[in-house]
Amino acid sequence: MKKKIALVLLLIILFFGFFGLRAALSVQAGIKTANKAVGAIKLQDLDATKAYLTDAKKQFSSAQNSLKVLTPLRVIPLFGWYIADAQRGTSAAVSGLNAAVTLTDAITPYADVLGLKGKGSFLGGTAQERLSSAIETLSKVSPKLDSVGSDLEQARAQIDQIPTWRYPNILPGKPGQKLSQAKSALDGIETFIVDTRPLVNVLPQIMGEDSPKKYLVLLQNDKELRPTGGFITAYAVFNVSKGKIESEGSQDIYSLDASVLKKVPPPAPIAKYLNVSSFNLRDSNFSPDFVASMNQFQTLYNSSTQKKNVDGIITVDTQFVLDMIKVLGPIDAYGTKFTTDNVDACGCPQIIYQLESFADQPRGTENSGRKDIIAVLMQQMMAKTFAAPKSTWPNILTTMLNSLKEKDVILYFKDANSQAAVERVNYAGRLYQYDGDYLAINEANLGGAKSNLYIQQNTNLKVEKGKDGNLHNTLTIEYKYPRAMDNCNLERKGGLCLAGIYQDYIRIYVPKGANLIKASGTEVPIAAGEDLGKTVFSGFFTVRPQGTAKIQVEYSVPQKASGTYKLLIQKEPGTPGYSYQVDAFGEKTKTFPLDWDKEFKTSI
């Protein structure tokens, strides 16, 4: 009898062991194949990527079926937890791969337009004509995004059921950390796909599919930082019809300012530090919220004798121009070859030096014959983009998307649906309301010099539990200005005033209701107020070339320091990814560049 029982137990063990081993081998094979898919997409080979993804899905599906046989073992204490986790993990993988396959199917017709190797449907004509054709059929992608979003939601629901604490990081490979990263990545991808759908829906309309559109493009000089990304130096008007883009010309901003008939009193800091009595278009981007600034710009622009009825406003900064030239190569305009070569005179790329030369020369001198430089540059960039070899397009698209994410390009549309779509993917430069701690440092260079070309900045936010149980924050901002001072005399006969005295009006946005405890480091004492649904601490200070400065602000936030601590840090447009560190309840992050808005969560 005992032998029979032992034999039965052995057979049961062998039975379950067989399916367990089969599942493990299938998972191992699926991981290898999925890695091959990642390699294929890096090589821009869409067909190979789709083939590998399909194979990986089959392998994980096989593992999923094998693991179903082990379901009875889930009743076993402790051991059953890991059987359940394995089933959830493979189910999440199948759903995630299904989403990936659907997505590659959706973009396959656009393979040629995207510069990928695949059987695209827009192989004929010029790149501009292929793009126009793609815009026409883009609406067909939207339903597939619904399917992708649904699969990702299922994957997230499965992986969220796997507790991280079961996989401590003391084990080889730090499985707990990898599980947390997978959860975060999946959540981010799902959010992006869901949020992208409205933009896909309105993109044909934005690109003039139904009716021609006219857009005002503003160049913001991020080396002379202003609240939405930089001092407005020039503007251009572009017409867009069925994906085809043509310039209507451009001028410097001073010419447009001279045409404004309506005189409006400026905000107090503008009047005080710039010593002006009326609000100019060039200074109108004074609100950190891009929509608020563009509404103010539009109010002044409406009284200009040169006003055109535009459907939206797009801002670009010099960093965007530099990044595009890095991909496209040198661009010729007005007999000058604009390059990324370094120039000793400024310690900066030649394209930046040329743009600063255009912006910095006294009115009516060298730049008088180059008022349309921005339109010419943009037109040349577009021409070079459409003439670029197919292999370059992924890099071009990546650069454009990164510029939107990093706020070197910001979008504003009068159409409510288009505006809602770009706000949803954070391409609209908004200051968002947030359910948690919040920080946005916004600065305005009101000294005229291009000091932000050289200013270095490090920020540390220390968060503790206050005596009242609320958050107690200490913000420290350190500035270094390593460059020697230029000749900034207005009567100078030559040379550019790039490294001048940094005169900075600073605003620090924190959760509404925050209480200022103490502050130091500014010449004009930090004052507390309210703006854009937040508490704002504002002040003024200067940093001389080869000098330093340190600002420290201590404040309490009316949020209980318990449970999960959440923090959103929003980046100011035009800033070059300044260094940040967060020390929340003794848990320090590594120093990181604030390239885009970032959210942090930690248990208290």
PyMOL commands that set and color helices and strands:
alter all, ss='L'
color gray80, all
select helices_A, chain A and resi 2-42+46-68+71-75+79-114+127-159+164-166+175-206+253-258+268-274+281-283+290-301+318-328+350-360+366-369+373-387+390-405+416-424+451-453
alter helices_A, ss='H'
color red, helices_A
select strands_A, chain A and resi 213-221+231-241+244-252+312-317+331-333+336-338+342-343+348-349+409-413+437-445+456-465+470-480+502-510+515-520+524-531+534-543+548-560+564-570+579-584+587-588+592-593+598-603
alter strands_A, ss='S'
color yellow, strands_A
deselect
rebuild
show_as cartoon
